[in-house]
Amino acid sequence: MKNGIITYILPICLVLSAWPVFGQKPTEIPIIKGVYGSPTPFWERGYTLKDLGVNSIFVHSGSLTASMVKRAKSEGAMVFAEFATLNGKNYVEKHPEAWALNEKGEKVKAASWFMGVCPTDPEFRKYRMDQLRQLLEDYELDGVWMDYVHWHAQFEEPEPILPETCFSNSCINTFSKDFGITIANGTTSQKASWILKNHEEQWRDWRCRIIYSWTKEIREITKKIRPNALVGLYHCPWTDNEFDNARRRILGLDYTLLKKTVDVFSPMVYHERMGRKPAWVKENIAWLGKKLDIKKNAYPKVWPIVQAHNDPGTVTALEFETVLNGGLAGKSSGVMMFTTNAVAEDKVKTKVMKNRYRSLDTIPSSD
């Protein structure tokens, strides 16, 4: 790596004094008993969040309202906003220069329902960071949860979609500059083939550092505007061995880097959607706690998001109970479920969640 510097990345050793540091004792936080989605479906059925034992709501930033935040806080709940980081849907169509390119030089197609973006496009980055600043100024949030933080791909399927990206001029030129590598003229396909043949290891490392740089800047912005807010990450739950380490190799998620900027890891352990058994959730959370070397009363923390939603397939109340318990296994110190509506519309699932969350009021965290 030329001069030890990568574009978009400040030196890794720089740690802002306002940040919680990996291994540092955090401000006391109770066991997280969360819900993902607007709490309105529960309110419409006459529940309060306190009735249900819920102490945290995680809501897409575009769905937040001042009245929602006010009521949730009045019911004793913390409010966390999901921030769709590298989702390029509705942006790349208007800004084709930000469209991710595969190893053939072709514009990538949507991976199932997800449309990624070129992570090194400077205008898209500015666009997202400006949105983040506005979000933090508009609402008194307890934290921001980054979502879609990976190169274009789709992991939420039994058979994931794992293209090689991105070989835009922006990415190739940035990679070349960062590593001091001269890439001969040719077609995009020829350049991509040459990089993967001659410098694949550097290429994979570089892609991880680009993703890390996004999380680093998001953390800096968040802590500047809301110093006490947490920075969380919704992410692929694969272990190192799954799909030939595609979590790092294709998605660009390197835990060694990410735990420098992420307060809370929230693996998306959607068992039904990903074709897994409910017991897999507990196994995965136990693995992640060891992988991240989670320590008691220290950052980072693990708060998984589990599936209650019936599409695809059906998640029974018994399965929901199993994955809810699995999400609290190992060194987890909290859990949330996807989605509020999926639980609110099912009285048995509502009862399962209420009973489990209320039972945690007198049980210390296993964190």
C-alpha positions as CSV (number, residue, x, y, z in Angstrom):
1,M,0.0,0.0,0.0
2,K,1.7,3.2,-1.2
3,N,2.6,5.5,1.7
4,G,0.3,3.5,3.9
5,I,-2.6,5.7,2.9
6,I,-5.9,4.7,1.4
7,T,-8.2,7.3,-0.1
8,Y,-11.3,8.1,2.0
9,I,-9.6,6.6,5.1
10,L,-8.0,8.4,8.0
11,P,-5.3,6.6,9.9
12,I,-6.8,3.6,11.7
13,C,-4.9,4.6,14.9
14,L,-6.8,7.8,15.2
15,V,-9.6,7.5,17.8
16,L,-11.7,10.4,18.7
17,S,-12.0,11.1,22.4
18,A,-15.8,11.1,22.3
19,W,-16.0,7.6,20.9
20,P,-16.5,4.5,23.0
21,V,-13.4,2.4,22.3
22,F,-13.3,-1.3,21.8
23,G,-12.9,-2.8,25.2
24,Q,-13.8,0.4,27.1
25,K,-16.5,0.2,29.7
26,P,-19.7,1.7,28.2
27,T,-22.4,3.8,29.8
28,E,-24.8,1.3,31.5
29,I,-27.3,-0.1,29.0
30,P,-30.0,-2.5,30.0
31,I,-30.7,-5.7,28.1
32,I,-32.1,-4.6,24.8
33,K,-35.7,-5.8,24.2
34,G,-36.3,-4.3,20.8
35,V,-38.7,-4.2,17.9
36,Y,-38.0,-3.3,14.3
37,G,-40.4,-1.1,12.5
38,S,-42.9,1.5,13.5
39,P,-44.6,0.7,16.9
40,T,-47.9,2.0,15.5
41,P,-49.3,-1.6,14.9
42,F,-49.0,-2.2,18.7
43,W,-50.4,1.2,19.6
44,E,-53.4,0.7,17.3
45,R,-54.2,-2.5,19.3
46,G,-54.1,-0.7,22.6
47,Y,-50.7,-1.7,23.8
48,T,-47.9,0.5,25.2
49,L,-44.3,-0.4,24.7
50,K,-44.0,-0.7,28.4
51,D,-46.9,-3.2,28.5
52,L,-45.0,-5.4,26.1
53,G,-41.7,-5.1,27.9
54,V,-40.2,-3.3,24.9
55,N,-37.4,-0.8,25.8
56,S,-36.1,0.0,22.3
57,I,-37.5,0.7,18.8
58,F,-35.5,0.4,15.6
59,V,-37.2,2.3,12.8
60,H,-36.2,3.1,9.2
61,S,-35.1,6.7,9.1
62,G,-37.7,7.5,6.4
63,S,-40.5,6.3,8.7
64,L,-39.6,8.3,11.8
65,T,-41.8,11.2,12.9
66,A,-41.5,13.6,15.8
67,S,-44.7,12.3,17.4
68,M,-43.5,8.7,17.1
69,V,-40.2,9.6,18.8
70,K,-41.9,11.6,21.5
71,R,-44.4,8.8,22.4
72,A,-41.8,6.1,22.3
73,K,-39.6,8.0,24.7
74,S,-42.6,8.8,27.0
75,E,-43.1,5.0,27.2
76,G,-39.6,4.4,28.3
77,A,-38.1,3.3,25.0
78,M,-34.9,4.2,23.3
79,V,-35.1,5.2,19.7
80,F,-32.7,4.0,17.1
81,A,-32.8,4.8,13.4
82,E,-32.0,2.4,10.6
83,F,-29.9,4.2,8.0
84,A,-29.8,2.6,4.5
85,T,-26.2,3.3,3.7
86,L,-25.2,1.7,0.4
87,N,-28.6,1.1,-1.1
88,G,-28.5,2.7,-4.5
89,K,-32.1,2.2,-5.4
90,N,-33.7,5.4,-6.9
91,Y,-30.2,6.9,-7.0
92,V,-28.3,5.0,-9.6
93,E,-31.2,5.4,-12.1
94,K,-30.8,9.1,-12.0
95,H,-27.0,9.1,-11.6
96,P,-25.7,6.3,-13.8
97,E,-22.1,7.2,-13.0
98,A,-22.7,5.7,-9.6
99,W,-23.9,2.3,-11.0
100,A,-21.8,-0.6,-9.8
101,L,-20.0,-2.6,-12.6
102,N,-19.2,-6.3,-12.6
103,E,-16.0,-7.9,-13.9
104,K,-17.3,-7.8,-17.4
105,G,-17.8,-4.0,-17.2
106,E,-21.6,-4.4,-17.2
107,K,-24.0,-2.5,-15.0
108,V,-25.1,-4.9,-12.2
109,K,-28.7,-6.0,-12.1
110,A,-30.7,-5.8,-8.9
111,A,-29.8,-8.8,-6.6
112,S,-33.3,-10.0,-5.8
113,W,-34.8,-6.7,-4.4
114,F,-31.5,-5.1,-3.5
115,M,-29.8,-2.5,-5.8
116,G,-26.3,-1.7,-4.7
117,V,-24.1,1.3,-5.7
118,C,-20.5,2.0,-6.4
119,P,-19.1,2.7,-2.9
120,T,-16.3,5.0,-4.2
121,D,-18.6,7.4,-6.1
122,P,-17.9,10.7,-4.3
123,E,-21.2,12.3,-5.1
124,F,-23.2,9.4,-3.7
125,R,-21.1,9.4,-0.6
126,K,-21.7,13.1,-0.1
127,Y,-25.5,12.6,-0.7
128,R,-25.7,9.9,2.0
129,M,-23.6,11.8,4.6
130,D,-25.7,14.9,4.1
131,Q,-28.8,12.7,4.7
132,L,-27.2,11.4,7.9
133,R,-26.5,14.9,9.2
134,Q,-30.0,16.0,8.6
135,L,-31.4,12.9,10.3
136,L,-29.3,13.4,13.4
137,E,-30.3,17.1,13.6
138,D,-34.0,16.4,13.1
139,Y,-34.3,13.7,15.9
140,E,-32.9,13.1,19.3
141,L,-31.8,9.6,18.6
142,D,-30.2,7.1,20.9
143,G,-28.3,5.6,17.9
144,V,-28.0,5.0,14.2
145,W,-28.0,1.5,12.7
146,M,-26.2,1.3,9.4
147,D,-27.8,-1.1,6.9
148,Y,-26.8,-2.3,3.4
149,V,-23.2,-1.8,4.3
150,H,-21.6,-4.0,1.8
151,W,-20.7,-4.2,-1.9
152,H,-23.5,-5.1,-4.3
153,A,-24.7,-8.6,-3.5
154,Q,-27.6,-10.4,-1.8
155,F,-27.1,-12.6,1.2
156,E,-30.6,-12.9,2.4
157,E,-31.4,-15.9,0.3
158,P,-30.7,-19.7,0.6
159,E,-28.7,-19.4,-2.6
160,P,-27.0,-15.9,-2.3
161,I,-26.2,-13.7,-5.3
162,L,-22.5,-12.9,-5.1
163,P,-21.2,-10.9,-8.1
164,E,-17.7,-9.5,-8.5
165,T,-17.8,-5.7,-8.1
166,C,-17.1,-2.9,-8.5
167,F,-14.9,-2.2,-11.5
168,S,-16.1,1.3,-12.3
169,N,-13.4,3.8,-13.3
170,S,-13.7,5.3,-9.9
171,C,-12.9,2.0,-8.1
172,I,-10.2,0.9,-10.5
173,N,-8.4,4.3,-10.4
174,T,-8.8,4.6,-6.6
175,F,-7.4,1.0,-6.1
176,S,-4.5,1.8,-8.4
177,K,-3.7,5.0,-6.6
178,D,-4.0,3.6,-3.1
179,F,-1.6,0.6,-3.8
180,G,0.7,2.4,-6.3
181,I,-0.2,-0.2,-8.9
182,T,-0.1,0.7,-12.6
183,I,-3.0,-0.9,-14.4
184,A,-2.5,-1.1,-18.2
185,N,-5.0,0.4,-20.6
186,G,-7.7,-1.9,-21.9
187,T,-11.3,-2.6,-21.5
188,T,-13.0,-2.8,-18.1
189,S,-13.2,-6.5,-18.5
190,Q,-9.4,-6.8,-19.2
191,K,-8.5,-4.6,-16.2
192,A,-10.8,-6.6,-13.9
193,S,-9.3,-9.9,-15.1
194,W,-5.7,-8.5,-14.6
195,I,-6.5,-7.3,-11.1
196,L,-8.1,-10.5,-9.9
197,K,-5.2,-12.6,-11.4
198,N,-2.3,-10.5,-10.2
199,H,-3.5,-8.6,-7.1
200,E,-6.5,-10.4,-5.7
201,E,-5.4,-10.3,-2.1
202,Q,-4.8,-6.5,-2.2
203,W,-8.1,-6.1,-4.0
204,R,-10.0,-7.9,-1.3
205,D,-8.3,-6.0,1.4
206,W,-8.9,-2.7,-0.3
207,R,-12.6,-3.4,-0.7
208,C,-12.9,-4.2,3.0
209,R,-11.2,-0.9,3.8
210,I,-13.5,1.1,1.6
211,I,-16.5,-0.4,3.6
212,Y,-14.7,0.4,6.8
213,S,-14.1,4.0,5.7
214,W,-17.9,4.4,5.3
215,T,-18.5,3.2,8.9
216,K,-15.7,5.4,10.1
217,E,-17.1,8.6,8.6
218,I,-20.6,7.7,9.7
219,R,-19.3,7.3,13.2
220,E,-17.5,10.6,13.1
221,I,-20.6,12.5,11.9
222,T,-22.9,10.7,14.5
223,K,-20.6,11.4,17.4
224,K,-20.1,15.1,16.4
225,I,-23.9,15.8,16.4
226,R,-25.1,13.2,19.0
227,P,-22.0,12.4,21.2
228,N,-23.9,9.8,23.2
229,A,-25.6,8.0,20.3
230,L,-24.5,4.5,19.5
231,V,-23.5,3.3,16.1
232,G,-24.8,-0.1,15.1
233,L,-24.5,-2.3,12.1
234,Y,-27.1,-4.7,10.5
235,H,-25.0,-7.2,8.7
236,C,-24.6,-10.6,7.1
237,P,-24.5,-13.4,9.7
238,W,-22.2,-15.8,7.8
239,T,-19.2,-17.4,9.5
240,D,-15.8,-17.2,7.9
241,N,-16.2,-20.6,6.1
242,E,-19.5,-20.1,4.5
243,F,-19.6,-19.5,0.7
244,D,-15.8,-19.5,0.6
245,N,-15.6,-16.6,3.1
246,A,-17.9,-14.5,0.9
247,R,-18.8,-12.2,3.8
248,R,-15.3,-10.8,3.6
249,R,-14.3,-11.7,0.0
250,I,-17.5,-10.4,-1.7
251,L,-19.4,-8.3,0.8
252,G,-16.2,-6.6,2.1
253,L,-17.1,-7.1,5.8
254,D,-13.9,-7.5,7.9
255,Y,-14.8,-7.8,11.6
256,T,-11.2,-6.8,12.6
257,L,-11.7,-3.4,11.0
258,L,-15.4,-3.0,11.7
259,K,-15.1,-3.5,15.5
260,K,-13.0,-0.3,15.6
261,T,-16.1,1.8,14.5
262,V,-19.1,-0.3,15.5
263,D,-20.6,-0.1,19.0
264,V,-23.2,-2.8,18.3
265,F,-23.3,-5.7,15.8
266,S,-26.7,-6.8,14.8
267,P,-26.5,-9.9,12.6
268,M,-29.5,-10.4,10.5
269,V,-30.3,-14.0,11.5
270,Y,-33.4,-14.5,9.3
271,H,-33.6,-18.2,9.6
272,E,-36.7,-18.8,7.4
273,R,-35.6,-16.4,4.7
274,M,-32.1,-17.9,4.5
275,G,-33.3,-21.5,4.6
276,R,-31.9,-22.4,8.1
277,K,-33.4,-24.2,11.1
278,P,-34.5,-22.0,14.1
279,A,-31.7,-23.6,16.2
280,W,-29.2,-22.0,13.8
281,V,-29.8,-18.6,15.4
282,K,-28.4,-19.7,18.8
283,E,-25.4,-21.4,17.1
284,N,-24.6,-18.3,15.0
285,I,-24.8,-15.9,17.9
286,A,-22.5,-18.1,20.0
287,W,-20.0,-18.1,17.1
288,L,-20.2,-14.3,16.6
289,G,-19.6,-13.6,20.3
290,K,-16.4,-15.6,20.2
291,K,-15.3,-14.2,16.8
292,L,-15.7,-10.6,18.1
293,D,-14.2,-11.4,21.5
294,I,-17.1,-9.8,23.2
295,K,-16.2,-8.7,26.8
296,K,-18.6,-8.1,29.7
297,N,-19.5,-4.4,30.1
298,A,-17.5,-3.4,27.0
299,Y,-17.9,-2.5,23.4
300,P,-18.7,-3.8,20.9
301,K,-21.9,-5.5,21.8
302,V,-24.1,-8.0,20.0
303,W,-27.9,-7.4,19.5
304,P,-29.2,-9.7,16.8
305,I,-32.3,-9.1,14.7
306,V,-34.5,-12.3,14.3
307,Q,-37.3,-13.2,12.0
308,A,-41.0,-13.1,13.0
309,H,-42.2,-12.1,9.5
310,N,-44.0,-14.8,7.5
311,D,-42.7,-13.9,4.0
312,P,-41.1,-16.0,2.7
313,G,-42.5,-19.1,4.3
314,T,-44.2,-19.1,7.7
315,V,-42.6,-18.5,11.1
316,T,-44.7,-20.1,13.7
317,A,-45.1,-18.8,17.2
318,L,-43.0,-21.7,18.5
319,E,-40.2,-20.9,15.9
320,F,-40.4,-17.2,16.9
321,E,-39.9,-18.2,20.5
322,T,-36.9,-20.3,19.6
323,V,-35.2,-17.6,17.5
324,L,-36.0,-15.0,20.1
325,N,-34.2,-17.1,22.8
326,G,-31.4,-17.9,20.3
327,G,-30.9,-14.2,19.8
328,L,-30.2,-13.8,23.5
329,A,-27.8,-16.7,23.6
330,G,-24.0,-16.6,24.0
331,K,-22.6,-13.1,24.7
332,S,-25.6,-11.3,23.3
333,S,-26.9,-8.5,25.5
334,G,-30.1,-7.8,23.5
335,V,-32.3,-8.8,20.7
336,M,-34.9,-7.3,18.3
337,M,-37.4,-8.8,15.9
338,F,-38.4,-8.2,12.3
339,T,-41.2,-6.8,12.1
340,T,-43.5,-5.0,14.5
341,N,-46.5,-5.7,12.2
342,A,-45.7,-9.4,11.9
343,V,-45.9,-9.7,15.7
344,A,-48.8,-7.3,16.3
345,E,-51.1,-9.1,13.9
346,D,-50.5,-12.4,15.6
347,K,-51.8,-12.6,19.2
348,V,-49.7,-15.7,20.0
349,K,-46.5,-14.1,18.8
350,T,-47.3,-10.9,20.7
351,K,-47.7,-13.0,23.9
352,V,-44.5,-14.9,23.2
353,M,-42.6,-11.6,22.8
354,K,-44.2,-10.0,25.9
355,N,-43.6,-13.0,28.1
356,R,-39.9,-13.2,27.1
357,Y,-39.2,-9.5,27.3
358,R,-41.0,-9.2,30.7
359,S,-39.0,-12.2,32.0
360,L,-35.8,-10.3,31.3
361,D,-36.6,-7.5,33.8
362,T,-35.1,-9.5,36.7
363,I,-32.4,-11.5,34.8
364,P,-28.9,-10.1,34.4
365,S,-27.4,-10.0,30.9
366,S,-25.2,-12.8,29.8
367,D,-23.0,-10.2,28.1
